[in-house]
Amino acid sequence: MFIRSFIIQESLNIFLAILAPLKKETILKRLTSIIISILGALLLTVGALFYMDIIKIQRKTPQIIEKNFHFKTLAGKDFNIKAGNRTFKIEGMEEKIVFLKVFGWDCDFCKKEIPELINLKESLPDSFDVIAIEAQKHTTKQSKDFIKEYGINYHIVEGETHQEFYNYLQKQYGWTGIIPLTIVLSKDGYVLAFELGAKSYSLSELFKTSLTKQ
């Protein structure tokens, strides 16, 4: 501690000794020049750090990729989906709010949602629809048996051949594979919500909230 104080004191003495022979005006000019140099260096440092932060943000932001996907339901209906910047444009669904879902027959939370989806579809046949992709790779027969057992009235798609779609969701939305996944789409195909896993609110509440975002 003593050595540090001694070094600081001696450095100050040397600095004052250098300034002593100079006139007052010269000293002020020197001090002003030093202060301006320090401020300039600080501004350059802050600017460089800010620029680096912008570069980091740009690197983290995924590039928007447009993709076309084709889904064929177990009932034989075809859906062409054009994915873009926060959109999933589905041909034939232009006037409906759509729940684009990824689920599994062995997922308990997924099965709990089925009755509510059925009721929503029955209540709003002209303004609401569901396309649900079964991601646990059940056979066609197993899926058809489940559809009959639950009385499902919305569209079910076999998910075994749609790995490209899953990869797209991972890259563009950070999806980690958690199900049930519910992507709520507006009548224009814009993503209103991207809901993962079990929820403390009902799908009916989610639908009503989505209407306010339109």
C-alpha positions as CSV (number, residue, x, y, z in Angstrom):
1,M,0.0,0.0,0.0
2,F,2.8,2.4,0.9
3,I,4.7,1.6,-2.3
4,R,1.6,2.3,-4.4
5,S,1.0,5.7,-2.6
6,F,4.6,6.6,-3.1
7,I,4.5,5.8,-6.8
8,I,1.3,7.9,-7.3
9,Q,2.8,10.8,-5.3
10,E,6.1,10.7,-7.3
11,S,4.2,10.6,-10.6
12,L,2.1,13.6,-9.6
13,N,5.3,15.5,-8.6
14,I,6.9,14.7,-11.9
15,F,3.8,15.9,-13.7
16,L,3.7,19.1,-11.7
17,A,7.4,19.7,-12.3
18,I,6.9,19.4,-16.1
19,L,4.0,21.9,-15.9
20,A,5.8,24.3,-13.6
21,P,7.9,26.2,-16.2
22,L,4.9,26.6,-18.4
23,K,2.6,29.6,-18.5
24,K,-0.9,29.4,-17.2
25,E,-2.4,29.6,-20.7
26,T,-0.1,26.8,-22.0
27,I,-1.1,24.6,-19.0
28,L,-4.8,25.1,-19.8
29,K,-4.2,24.3,-23.5
30,R,-2.3,21.1,-22.5
31,L,-5.0,20.0,-20.1
32,T,-7.7,20.8,-22.6
33,S,-5.9,18.8,-25.3
34,I,-5.5,15.8,-22.9
35,I,-9.2,15.9,-21.9
36,I,-10.3,16.0,-25.5
37,S,-8.0,13.1,-26.4
38,I,-9.4,11.0,-23.5
39,L,-13.0,11.8,-24.5
40,G,-12.3,11.0,-28.1
41,A,-10.8,7.6,-27.1
42,L,-13.9,6.9,-24.9
43,L,-16.3,7.7,-27.8
44,L,-14.4,5.5,-30.1
45,T,-14.5,2.6,-27.6
46,V,-18.2,3.0,-27.0
47,G,-18.9,3.1,-30.7
48,A,-16.8,0.0,-31.4
49,L,-18.6,-1.9,-28.6
50,F,-22.0,-0.8,-30.0
51,Y,-21.1,-1.9,-33.5
52,M,-20.0,-5.3,-32.1
53,D,-23.3,-5.7,-30.4
54,I,-25.2,-5.0,-33.6
55,I,-23.1,-7.6,-35.4
56,K,-23.9,-10.1,-32.7
57,I,-27.6,-9.4,-33.0
58,Q,-27.5,-9.8,-36.8
59,R,-25.7,-13.1,-36.4
60,K,-28.3,-14.4,-33.9
61,T,-31.3,-13.3,-36.0
62,P,-32.1,-16.2,-38.4
63,Q,-32.4,-15.5,-42.1
64,I,-36.0,-15.6,-43.2
65,I,-36.4,-18.6,-45.4
66,E,-39.5,-19.1,-47.6
67,K,-40.5,-22.7,-48.0
68,N,-43.4,-24.6,-49.6
69,F,-44.9,-27.6,-47.8
70,H,-47.4,-30.1,-48.9
71,F,-49.6,-32.0,-46.4
72,K,-52.0,-34.8,-47.3
73,T,-54.5,-35.7,-44.6
74,L,-55.6,-39.2,-43.7
75,A,-58.9,-38.4,-45.3
76,G,-57.1,-37.7,-48.6
77,K,-57.3,-33.9,-48.6
78,D,-54.3,-31.9,-49.9
79,F,-53.0,-28.7,-48.3
80,N,-50.3,-26.5,-49.8
81,I,-48.6,-24.2,-47.3
82,K,-46.3,-21.3,-48.2
83,A,-44.2,-20.4,-45.2
84,G,-42.5,-17.0,-45.0
85,N,-41.8,-14.1,-42.6
86,R,-44.0,-15.0,-39.7
87,T,-46.6,-16.5,-42.0
88,F,-48.0,-19.8,-43.1
89,K,-50.3,-19.2,-46.1
90,I,-52.6,-22.2,-46.5
91,E,-54.5,-22.6,-49.8
92,G,-58.2,-22.9,-49.1
93,M,-58.0,-21.5,-45.5
94,E,-57.9,-17.8,-46.4
95,E,-61.0,-16.9,-44.5
96,K,-60.4,-18.9,-41.4
97,I,-58.4,-18.7,-38.2
98,V,-56.3,-21.9,-38.2
99,F,-54.6,-23.9,-35.5
100,L,-51.6,-25.5,-37.2
101,K,-50.6,-28.2,-34.6
102,V,-47.9,-30.8,-34.0
103,F,-49.1,-33.5,-31.6
104,G,-48.8,-37.2,-30.7
105,W,-51.3,-39.9,-29.9
106,D,-49.2,-41.0,-26.9
107,C,-48.9,-37.4,-25.5
108,D,-51.3,-36.9,-22.5
109,F,-51.5,-33.2,-22.9
110,C,-52.2,-33.6,-26.6
111,K,-55.1,-36.0,-25.9
112,K,-56.6,-33.6,-23.4
113,E,-56.9,-30.9,-26.1
114,I,-58.8,-33.2,-28.5
115,P,-62.4,-32.6,-27.1
116,E,-61.9,-28.9,-27.1
117,L,-60.6,-28.9,-30.6
118,I,-63.7,-30.9,-31.7
119,N,-66.0,-28.5,-29.9
120,L,-64.4,-25.4,-31.5
121,K,-64.6,-27.0,-34.9
122,E,-68.3,-27.9,-34.4
123,S,-69.1,-24.4,-33.1
124,L,-67.2,-22.4,-35.8
125,P,-67.2,-24.5,-39.0
126,D,-67.0,-21.5,-41.3
127,S,-64.4,-19.4,-39.4
128,F,-62.1,-21.9,-37.7
129,D,-60.1,-25.0,-38.7
130,V,-57.4,-27.3,-37.5
131,I,-54.5,-29.1,-39.3
132,A,-52.8,-31.4,-36.8
133,I,-49.6,-33.3,-37.7
134,E,-49.0,-36.5,-35.8
135,A,-45.3,-36.5,-34.9
136,Q,-44.9,-39.8,-33.0
137,K,-44.9,-41.9,-36.2
138,H,-47.9,-44.1,-35.6
139,T,-49.1,-46.2,-38.6
140,T,-51.9,-45.1,-40.8
141,K,-54.2,-47.8,-39.3
142,Q,-53.4,-46.7,-35.8
143,S,-54.1,-43.1,-36.6
144,K,-57.4,-43.9,-38.3
145,D,-58.4,-46.0,-35.3
146,F,-57.7,-43.0,-33.0
147,I,-59.7,-40.7,-35.2
148,K,-62.6,-43.0,-35.0
149,E,-62.2,-43.6,-31.3
150,Y,-62.1,-39.9,-30.4
151,G,-64.6,-38.8,-33.1
152,I,-62.2,-36.3,-34.5
153,N,-63.7,-33.8,-37.0
154,Y,-60.6,-31.9,-38.1
155,H,-57.6,-32.7,-40.3
156,I,-55.0,-35.2,-39.2
157,V,-51.7,-35.5,-41.1
158,E,-49.2,-38.3,-40.8
159,G,-46.0,-36.7,-39.6
160,E,-43.4,-39.4,-40.5
161,T,-42.5,-37.8,-43.8
162,H,-42.5,-34.2,-42.6
163,Q,-39.0,-33.9,-41.0
164,E,-38.3,-30.9,-43.3
165,F,-41.2,-29.0,-41.7
166,Y,-40.0,-29.8,-38.2
167,N,-36.5,-28.6,-39.2
168,Y,-38.0,-25.4,-40.5
169,L,-39.8,-24.8,-37.2
170,Q,-36.6,-25.4,-35.3
171,K,-34.5,-22.9,-37.4
172,Q,-37.1,-20.2,-37.8
173,Y,-38.9,-20.3,-34.5
174,G,-36.5,-22.1,-32.1
175,W,-38.9,-25.0,-31.6
176,T,-37.2,-27.8,-29.6
177,G,-39.7,-30.6,-30.3
178,I,-42.0,-30.0,-27.4
179,I,-45.6,-31.1,-28.0
180,P,-48.4,-30.1,-28.2
181,L,-47.4,-27.2,-30.4
182,T,-50.1,-24.8,-31.5
183,I,-49.4,-22.2,-34.2
184,V,-52.3,-19.8,-34.4
185,L,-52.8,-18.3,-37.8
186,S,-54.9,-15.3,-38.7
187,K,-57.2,-15.3,-41.7
188,D,-54.3,-13.8,-43.7
189,G,-51.9,-16.5,-42.6
190,Y,-49.9,-14.5,-40.1
191,V,-48.6,-16.1,-36.9
192,L,-50.6,-14.8,-34.0
193,A,-49.2,-17.2,-31.4
194,F,-46.7,-19.9,-31.1
195,E,-47.8,-22.0,-28.1
196,L,-45.8,-24.9,-26.6
197,G,-46.7,-27.7,-24.2
198,A,-49.4,-27.7,-21.5
199,K,-51.1,-24.4,-20.8
200,S,-52.9,-22.9,-17.9
201,Y,-55.6,-21.5,-20.2
202,S,-57.9,-23.3,-22.6
203,L,-57.7,-23.4,-26.4
204,S,-61.0,-21.5,-26.5
205,E,-59.4,-18.7,-24.5
206,L,-56.5,-18.8,-26.9
207,F,-58.9,-18.5,-29.9
208,K,-60.7,-15.5,-28.3
209,T,-57.4,-13.8,-27.6
210,S,-56.3,-14.4,-31.2
211,L,-59.5,-12.7,-32.5
212,T,-58.4,-9.5,-30.7
213,K,-55.0,-9.6,-32.6
214,Q,-56.6,-9.7,-36.0
